[in-house]
Amino acid sequence: MILLDISSWWQALTSMEKIFWGISLLFSALFLIQLVLSFIAGDGDSSLGDADEYISGDEGMGHQFFTIKNLIAFFTIFGWTGIACLKGGMSKGIAIAIAVLAGSLVVIIMAFLFKSMSKLKQSGTLQIKNAVGLIAETYLFIPPKRGGFGKVHVKVQGSLHELQAITDDEEQIATGKLVKITAVINDAVLLVTSKLS
């Protein structure tokens, strides 16, 4: 009985409505499959993988506009918008134009959102130059006049680090003293002073 109703409904549609319905149903199904696989596979850690992972992995070009996800989103919105426009009594040409515009708008919004989210990524790598100007505490005494290395504890980029340090001060800096980081030598060693002002 239900199959007869679906068959008679399909036969009553115009050819343009059949095209929009076919696109809508196919790409909505693909969208749901993609959504389920995203939840199951996570960020591509499983053997199922993610086709867009390989495309968007190229950091040189940023977010890719033509991806499988964007294609599915475009045609899903295109199809449903076309159906809505035809049901609203619009002509075929206007329905296609509005459907293309709606699909493109969704892809542009997705591209903007992914580009914005990619800016939120933070590398966990310590940028030692960010320590300049900070106050640290000596962990191992620091010999005077760059006569050897000591160590300091300093909070950089939200976490505590133990780093090598030297000083130009005339006297050694004892363990447990506060020091100011004034420079970075050879991208690895902190230059510190006991003069905090």
C-alpha positions in Angstrom: 0.0 0.0 0.0 2.8 2.4 1.0 4.7 1.5 -2.2 1.7 2.3 -4.3 1.4 5.7 -2.6 5.1 6.5 -3.2 4.8 5.3 -6.8 1.8 7.4 -7.5 3.4 10.4 -5.8 6.6 10.0 -7.9 4.6 9.7 -11.1 2.7 13.0 -10.3 6.0 14.9 -10.0 7.3 17.0 -12.9 10.7 16.1 -14.4 12.4 19.1 -12.6 10.9 18.0 -9.3 12.1 14.5 -9.8 15.6 15.8 -10.4 15.6 17.9 -7.2 14.1 15.1 -5.2 16.7 12.6 -6.5 19.5 15.0 -5.7 18.0 15.8 -2.2 17.5 12.2 -1.2 20.9 10.9 -2.6 23.0 13.7 -1.0 21.0 13.7 2.3 21.8 10.0 2.6 25.5 10.7 1.9 25.4 13.5 4.4 24.0 11.1 7.1 26.6 8.4 6.2 29.3 11.1 6.5 28.0 12.3 9.8 27.8 8.7 11.3 31.3 7.9 10.0 32.6 11.2 11.5 31.3 10.1 14.9 32.6 6.5 14.6 36.0 7.3 13.0 36.6 10.5 14.9 39.5 12.5 13.4 40.6 9.8 11.1 42.2 7.6 13.7 40.5 4.5 12.5 41.1 2.5 9.4 38.0 4.1 7.8 40.0 7.3 7.3 38.7 10.6 6.0 39.1 11.6 2.4 39.3 15.3 3.3 42.0 14.7 5.8 44.5 14.2 3.0 43.3 17.2 1.0 43.2 19.7 3.9 46.5 18.4 5.4 48.3 20.7 3.0 49.1 23.7 5.3 50.3 25.7 2.3 46.9 26.4 0.8 44.7 26.6 3.9 41.1 25.4 3.7 40.3 23.7 0.4 37.1 24.9 -1.2 36.4 21.8 -3.4 36.2 18.9 -1.0 33.9 15.9 -0.7 32.3 17.4 2.4 31.6 20.7 0.6 30.3 18.9 -2.5 27.8 16.9 -0.3 26.7 20.0 1.6 26.2 22.0 -1.7 24.0 19.4 -3.4 22.1 18.6 -0.2 21.1 22.3 0.2 20.7 22.7 -3.6 18.2 19.9 -3.8 16.1 20.9 -0.8 16.1 24.5 -1.7 15.0 23.7 -5.3 12.1 21.6 -4.0 11.0 24.4 -1.7 11.2 26.9 -4.5 9.2 24.7 -6.9 6.6 24.1 -4.2 6.4 27.8 -3.6 5.3 28.3 -7.3 8.6 29.7 -8.7 9.7 29.0 -12.2 12.4 26.4 -13.0 15.0 29.0 -13.8 14.5 31.0 -10.6 14.4 27.7 -8.5 17.7 26.6 -10.0 19.3 30.0 -9.4 18.1 30.2 -5.8 19.2 26.6 -5.2 22.7 27.3 -6.6 22.9 30.5 -4.5 21.8 28.7 -1.3 24.2 25.7 -1.9 27.1 28.1 -2.6 26.3 30.2 0.5 26.5 27.1 2.7 29.8 26.1 1.2 31.2 29.6 1.7 30.0 29.6 5.4 31.6 26.2 5.9 34.9 27.4 4.4 34.8 30.5 6.6 34.1 28.4 9.7 36.9 25.9 9.0 39.3 28.7 8.3 38.4 30.4 11.5 38.7 27.2 13.5 42.1 26.5 11.9 43.4 29.7 13.5 42.5 28.3 16.9 45.0 25.5 16.5 47.9 26.0 18.9 51.2 24.2 18.6 52.5 22.7 21.9 56.1 23.5 20.9 57.8 25.9 23.3 58.7 29.2 21.7 61.6 30.2 24.0 61.5 33.8 22.8 58.2 34.2 24.6 60.1 33.9 27.9 61.8 37.3 27.4 60.6 39.8 30.0 59.2 37.1 32.3 60.3 36.5 35.9 61.8 33.1 36.7 63.2 31.3 39.7 66.7 29.8 39.8 66.7 26.1 40.2 70.5 25.6 40.0 72.8 28.5 40.8 74.0 30.6 37.8 77.8 31.4 37.7 78.7 35.1 37.2 79.8 36.8 33.9 78.6 33.9 31.7 81.0 31.6 33.5 78.7 28.6 33.2 75.2 27.4 33.0 72.5 27.3 35.7 68.8 26.5 35.4 65.7 28.4 36.0 62.0 27.5 36.3 59.7 29.8 34.3 56.1 29.6 33.2 55.9 30.1 29.5 52.9 29.5 27.2 50.8 28.3 30.2 53.2 25.6 31.5 56.2 25.5 33.7 59.6 24.8 32.0 63.1 24.1 33.3 65.6 25.9 31.1 69.3 26.6 31.0 70.4 30.1 31.9 73.4 32.3 32.0 74.0 35.8 33.5 76.1 38.9 32.9 75.8 39.8 36.6 79.1 40.3 38.6 78.0 37.8 41.3 76.6 34.3 41.0 72.8 34.0 41.4 71.9 31.6 44.1 69.3 28.9 43.9 65.7 30.0 44.8 66.3 33.7 43.7 64.0 35.5 41.3 65.5 36.7 38.1 64.3 38.5 35.0 64.8 37.0 31.6 66.4 39.7 29.3 67.3 37.8 26.2 67.6 34.4 24.5 71.1 33.2 23.4 71.4 30.8 20.4 67.6 30.0 20.6 68.3 27.8 23.5 69.8 29.5 26.6 68.2 32.3 28.7 70.1 35.4 29.6 68.9 36.5 33.1 69.6 39.2 35.6 68.9 39.4 39.3 68.0 43.1 38.8 64.2 42.8 38.5 63.6 46.5 37.8 
